[in-house]
């Protein structure tokens, strides 16, 4: 398995720091969540039913004609390569490494591309995978550009797969409204924006035929009843979403300013994370870990920081970065 953020217990064991003393900035998940609804006893006791309102709430929230709930968008990342025969697949990199690994694992021919090389490569591809906003750079590719790439691929039966796991704070850039087009697949994450990664909920947005094939492959009841109830409620809560989006956008800008103020050059980011370029990224990662602050190392690019959440966390991060800066001077 590939490495991921959030392996807090492993870090605690390695550094001999109690689990409760850590500040986890490694995941890019919102450090707070909207008020949680009371989950009914039926959600726990009965098998999940597809007409419980989750699909309708997600369609309204994303502005999509059809959705398929998933056990996190990771489920679709692993399953989509099994829905095509041997294919030539391009992945715009660097990005979330599970995409390339999933297509490679199923025997497809894979090429990792930079964004600038995509136009020349499209006529040699069956599938193009894009993470938008990119993880870990935060780079946003414009809607019109993506739709042009999609049209070129779809003309001969190809797919454009767009992972929008970090799109919720910038919904105006989403391709969700176009996801009914044949050959376009949009993946969305629930847990990152809503701060509820443990719910394991995500969505695939695509035309009906592809969603039916994906649903058949994944099998019945991929989402538990309590998670479906939670998702239905929060996806319909417009006011809660607005508060969450406003706070995340403000704190994303605050994090970027804090890092720049500590002399750490930015490689980009979004509301939920910032990535810095530093020639001593490994040393900075270890320095912070010794202070009980876990970050996500993306080599050779640099270090990704999530949001601290509480004011004590902001102060702790600033102090640790200041100490690191003083050591280097």
Secondary structure, 3 states (H helix, E strand, C coil): CCCCCCCHHHHHHHHCCCHHHCEECCCCCCCCCCCCCCCCHHHHHCCCCCCCCHHHHHHHHHCCCCEEEECCHHHHHHHHHHHCCCCEEEEECCCCCHHHHHHHHCCCEEEEECHHHHHHHHHHCCEEEEECCCCCCCCCCCHHHHHHHHHHHHCCCCEEEEECCCCHHHHHHCCHHHCCCCCEEEEEECHHHHCCHHHCCEEEECCHHHHHHHHHHHCCCCCCHHHHHHHHHHHCCHHHHHHHHHHHHHHHHHHHHHHHHCCCEEEEEECCEEEEECCCHHHHHHHHHHCCEECEEECCCEEEEECCCCHHHHHHHHHHHHHHHHHHC
